[in-house]
Amino acid sequence: MRGLDLRADREEYLDALLVTGTAFILAVAQWRHIVHFFDQYLLQNLQAEVGVLQGYPHWRFFQSRVLAPFLEHLIELTGVNLTSAHAVVAVFGLTGAGLALFYAAQAAAGQGAASQRVDGRQKAWTALLAMHVLFMALMSKPWLYIWDFVLLLTTAVFYLLVLTRAPWWAFLALLGVACFNHESAVFIGGYMMAKAVIDAWVEKRRPDWRWLASGLLGSVAAFAIIEFLRKMLLKEEVGYKIFRDIQKSSSTTFDAYFHIQVGENFGQFYDWITDPSLSLDLLIPVYLATVLGLTAVMVKRHGVRALSLAAFVLVQVLAVLALGLTNETRTLLHLIPFVALAGIWLKKPTAAAPGPFAP
């Protein structure tokens, strides 16, 4: 009986220990790199996170990002200082994201023939290592907030759910947690609705109401929670006082919700391409173009069923271009899991290995 196969159980435990230990060691090494890279800038990141808990965020839309700062505060209650609490949450986020991507890639390869299992292990280790390489490559001073680490974790868990074909309620649960960390969590609800509609279209049936309704209601509820947190917790938006190069106050009501950065981003792209510097900032638009190219290849390889995930990625890229400053490369971190799993999206489905989108 499988339950009495103690040798096999022991090998599984040792394997899990090896993977977890590696993910943790890489996360600690990454944290060491962060400390040396950001140096004195770490202090202003910590101050920004404390400001969120106290109701004085840099920007109003930061106010709803309470989950990661709250975790830091809980750790502080054990007697450690804020810097140590920040390190714990960061390392936990990096370790969890690495593990999620490892097991997502392994699950996508399936548990069939021995060659499939070997291929899955190779892609799993590649995804784990690629995540850390991309994370390191995308660093730029001075900002890297604690919620950026947790956003990387929740996004990696999202791909784990996609590739393990988790039920609708698992995505809804992730959305319910992630919306307290970052407003981009609502994209999960959008994916659920897109999946319900596209799968129904391919299979010539009615959409699964559970995916459709939970995606719609989950997104609406997440928006409501985000706006509630902003209205109830915000005391003052202090970014206009800190950053002297920005106008003194919000000029329109819209500014309280979003800062449009399209012109700024494309202006920088033009400068980076026409007058490249030694810092190779032109790699930022190249990275975004790579994400879009990878998305197109994924749809070509895996067909219409991949459109729901493609839409999820496309909306993320558009949000970065429209609302984020791409020279603050932390805004690109949530695209890392998709790129790290490139081996899954690029592999052409076969009869023996039909791929992650097969019915």
C-alpha positions in Angstrom: 0.0 0.0 0.0 1.2 3.5 -0.8 0.6 4.7 2.7 3.0 2.1 4.1 5.8 2.9 1.7 8.0 4.6 4.2 11.0 4.9 1.9 8.9 6.7 -0.7 7.5 9.0 2.0 10.9 9.8 3.3 12.2 10.6 -0.2 9.2 13.0 -0.6 9.9 14.7 2.7 13.6 15.1 1.9 12.7 16.5 -1.6 10.3 19.0 -0.1 12.9 20.0 2.5 15.5 20.5 -0.3 13.2 22.7 -2.3 12.0 24.7 0.7 15.6 25.1 2.0 16.8 26.3 -1.4 14.0 28.7 -1.8 14.7 30.1 1.7 18.5 30.4 1.1 17.9 32.2 -2.2 15.5 34.5 -0.5 18.0 35.4 2.3 20.7 36.0 -0.3 18.3 38.2 -2.2 17.6 40.2 0.9 21.3 40.7 1.5 21.6 42.1 -2.0 18.6 44.4 -1.3 20.2 45.7 1.9 23.5 46.5 0.1 21.8 47.9 -3.0 19.3 50.2 -1.3 21.5 51.0 1.8 20.1 54.3 3.4 17.0 54.3 1.1 15.7 51.4 3.2 14.9 53.9 6.0 12.5 56.0 3.8 10.8 52.8 2.6 10.2 51.8 6.2 8.9 55.3 7.0 6.4 55.1 4.1 5.1 51.7 5.4 4.6 53.1 8.9 2.8 56.1 7.3 0.2 53.7 5.8 -0.6 52.2 9.2 -0.8 55.7 10.8 -3.0 57.2 8.0 -0.2 59.3 6.4 0.7 57.5 3.2 2.6 59.1 0.4 -0.4 58.9 -1.9 -4.1 58.2 -1.2 -4.2 55.0 -3.2 -1.4 53.6 -1.0 -3.7 53.8 2.0 -5.5 50.5 1.2 -2.2 48.5 1.1 -2.4 47.6 4.7 -1.7 43.8 4.8 2.1 43.8 4.6 2.6 46.7 7.0 0.2 45.1 9.4 2.2 41.8 9.2 5.3 43.9 10.1 3.4 45.4 13.0 2.4 42.0 14.3 6.0 40.8 14.2 7.0 44.0 16.1 4.7 43.0 18.9 7.0 40.0 19.6 9.7 42.4 20.6 11.7 42.8 17.4 12.4 46.2 15.8 10.7 47.4 12.6 13.8 46.7 10.4 13.9 43.1 11.5 10.2 42.7 11.0 10.5 44.1 7.5 13.3 41.6 6.7 11.1 38.7 8.0 8.1 39.7 5.8 10.4 40.3 2.8 12.2 36.9 3.1 8.9 35.1 3.7 7.4 36.7 0.6 10.4 35.8 -1.6 10.5 32.2 -0.2 6.7 31.7 -0.7 6.8 33.1 -4.2 9.7 30.8 -5.1 8.0 27.8 -3.8 4.7 28.7 -5.5 6.5 29.0 -8.9 8.4 25.8 -8.3 5.3 23.7 -7.7 3.3 25.5 -10.3 5.9 24.6 -13.0 6.1 21.0 -11.7 2.3 20.6 -11.7 2.0 22.0 -15.3 4.3 19.2 -16.5 2.0 16.5 -15.1 2.8 13.2 -13.3 2.8 10.9 -16.3 5.8 9.3 -17.9 9.3 9.6 -16.3 10.4 12.0 -19.0 7.5 14.3 -18.1 8.4 14.3 -14.5 12.1 15.0 -15.3 10.9 17.9 -17.6 8.7 19.2 -14.9 11.6 19.2 -12.4 13.8 21.1 -14.8 11.2 23.7 -15.5 10.4 24.0 -11.7 14.1 24.7 -10.8 14.3 27.1 -13.8 11.2 29.0 -12.6 12.6 29.3 -9.1 16.0 30.6 -10.2 14.6 32.8 -12.9 12.4 34.6 -10.4 15.4 35.6 -8.3 17.5 36.6 -11.4 14.6 38.8 -12.7 14.0 40.3 -9.2 17.7 41.3 -8.9 17.8 42.6 -12.5 14.8 44.8 -12.0 16.0 46.6 -8.9 16.2 50.4 -9.0 16.5 53.0 -6.3 15.0 54.4 -4.2 11.7 52.6 -3.7 10.9 49.0 -2.8 7.9 48.8 -0.4 7.0 45.8 1.7 3.7 45.3 -0.2 5.8 44.8 -3.4 7.2 41.6 -1.8 3.7 40.4 -0.9 2.4 41.3 -4.3 5.0 39.0 -5.8 3.9 36.3 -3.5 0.1 36.6 -4.3 0.8 36.8 -8.0 3.0 33.6 -7.8 0.2 31.9 -5.9 -2.3 33.0 -8.6 -0.2 31.1 -11.2 0.0 28.1 -8.9 -3.8 28.0 -8.8 -4.0 28.4 -12.6 -1.5 25.6 -13.3 -3.0 23.2 -10.7 -6.5 23.9 -12.0 -7.8 25.0 -8.7 -11.5 25.5 -8.2 -13.3 28.9 -8.4 -13.4 29.3 -4.6 -9.6 29.2 -4.3 -9.2 32.1 -6.7 -12.0 34.0 -4.8 -10.1 33.3 -1.5 -6.9 34.6 -3.0 -8.7 37.7 -4.2 -10.2 38.3 -0.7 -6.7 38.3 0.9 -4.8 40.0 -1.9 -7.1 43.1 -2.1 -5.8 44.1 1.4 -2.3 44.3 0.0 -2.7 45.8 -3.5 -5.5 47.1 -5.7 -4.3 45.0 -8.6 -5.9 42.0 -6.9 -9.1 42.9 -8.8 -7.5 41.5 -11.9 -8.0 38.1 -10.4 -11.7 38.7 -10.5 -11.4 39.8 -14.1 -9.5 36.5 -14.9 -12.3 34.5 -13.4 -14.9 36.2 -15.5 -12.8 35.9 -18.7 -12.2 32.2 -18.0 -15.9 31.5 -17.5 -16.8 33.2 -20.8 -14.0 31.8 -22.9 -14.3 28.2 -21.7 -18.0 28.4 -22.3 -17.5 29.7 -25.8 -14.9 27.0 -26.7 -17.1 24.2 -25.3 -20.3 25.7 -26.7 -22.2 25.8 -23.4 -23.4 28.4 -20.9 -20.8 30.0 -18.7 -20.2 28.4 -15.3 -22.1 30.8 -13.1 -19.9 30.1 -10.1 -16.8 31.4 -11.9 -18.7 34.3 -13.5 -20.6 35.4 -10.4 -17.7 35.0 -7.9 -15.4 36.9 -10.3 -17.9 39.8 -10.7 -19.0 40.0 -7.1 -15.5 39.4 -5.8 -14.2 42.3 -7.9 -17.0 44.6 -6.7 -16.4 43.6 -3.1 -12.6 44.2 -3.5 -13.2 47.7 -4.9 -15.5 48.4 -2.0 -13.0 47.2 0.6 -10.2 49.2 -1.0 -12.2 52.4 -1.1 -13.5 51.8 2.4 -9.9 51.5 3.7 -8.8 54.6 1.9 -11.7 56.7 3.2 -11.6 55.4 6.8 -7.9 55.3 7.5 -6.5 58.3 5.5 -5.6 61.3 7.5 -3.4 63.1 5.1 -1.7 62.5 1.8 1.9 63.5 2.4 3.5 62.9 -0.9 2.9 66.4 -2.1 5.0 67.7 0.9 7.8 65.1 0.5 8.4 65.3 -3.3 9.1 69.0 -4.1 9.2 68.4 -7.8 5.4 67.6 -7.8 2.7 70.2 -7.6 1.6 71.1 -4.1 -1.8 69.3 -4.1 -4.1 67.1 -6.1 -5.4 69.1 -9.0 -8.5 66.9 -9.7 -10.6 64.4 -7.9 -9.3 61.8 -10.3 -5.8 62.3 -8.9 -7.0 60.9 -5.6 -7.5 57.5 -7.3 -4.9 57.3 -10.0 -1.8 59.1 -11.2 -1.8 58.9 -15.0 1.8 58.3 -16.2 1.4 57.4 -19.9 3.1 60.5 -21.2 6.0 60.2 -18.7 6.6 56.5 -19.5 6.6 56.8 -23.3 8.7 60.0 -23.1 11.3 58.0 -21.0 11.1 55.1 -23.5 12.0 57.5 -26.3 14.9 59.0 -24.3 16.3 55.6 -23.3 16.2 54.2 -26.9 17.5 57.3 -28.7 20.1 58.2 -26.1 21.0 54.9 -24.2 23.0 55.2 -21.0 25.3 52.8 -19.2 22.5 51.9 -16.8 20.7 50.3 -19.8 17.3 51.7 -18.9 16.2 50.8 -22.5 15.9 47.2 -21.2 12.7 48.2 -19.4 10.7 48.7 -22.6 12.4 45.5 -23.9 11.2 43.6 -20.8 7.7 44.8 -21.4 7.8 43.9 -25.0 9.1 40.5 -24.1 6.1 40.0 -21.8 3.8 40.9 -24.6 5.6 38.7 -27.1 5.5 35.8 -24.7 1.8 36.3 -24.2 1.2 36.2 -28.0 3.3 33.0 -28.3 1.3 31.4 -25.5 -2.0 32.0 -27.2 -0.6 30.8 -30.5 0.8 27.6 -28.9 -2.1 26.8 -26.6 -5.1 28.2 -28.5 -8.2 30.2 -27.5 -8.3 28.7 -23.9 -5.2 30.7 -23.1 -6.9 34.0 -23.8 -8.2 34.4 -20.3 -4.6 34.3 -18.9 -3.4 36.4 -21.8 -6.0 39.0 -20.9 -4.9 39.0 -17.3 -1.3 39.6 -18.3 -2.2 42.3 -20.9 -4.2 44.2 -18.4 -1.3 44.2 -16.0 1.0 45.6 -18.7 -1.5 48.3 -19.6 -1.9 49.2 -15.9 1.9 49.6 -15.6 2.1 51.8 -18.7 -0.9 53.9 -17.7 -0.6 54.2 -13.9 3.0 53.2 -12.9 6.4 54.8 -13.3 8.4 52.2 -15.2 11.7 53.7 -14.1 10.6 52.6 -10.6 11.1 49.0 -11.7 9.3 47.7 -8.6 6.2 48.3 -10.7 7.3 45.5 -13.0 7.8 42.9 -10.2 4.3 41.4 -10.5 5.1 40.4 -14.1 8.1 38.2 -12.9 6.1 35.0 -12.3 4.7 35.0 -15.8 8.2 35.4 -17.3 9.7 32.9 -14.9 7.2 30.3 -16.1 8.1 30.9 -19.8 9.1 27.3 -20.2 5.5 26.3 -19.6 3.9 28.8 -22.0 6.5 28.2 -24.8 6.2 24.4 -24.9 4.0 23.2 -27.8 1.3 20.8 -26.6 1.4 17.2 -27.7 -0.8 14.2 -27.2 1.4 13.0 -24.4 1.7 16.4 -22.8 -1.4 18.4 -23.7 -0.3 21.5 -21.7 -1.9 23.5 -18.9 -4.9 24.7 -20.9 -6.1 21.3 -22.2 -9.7 20.4 -21.2 
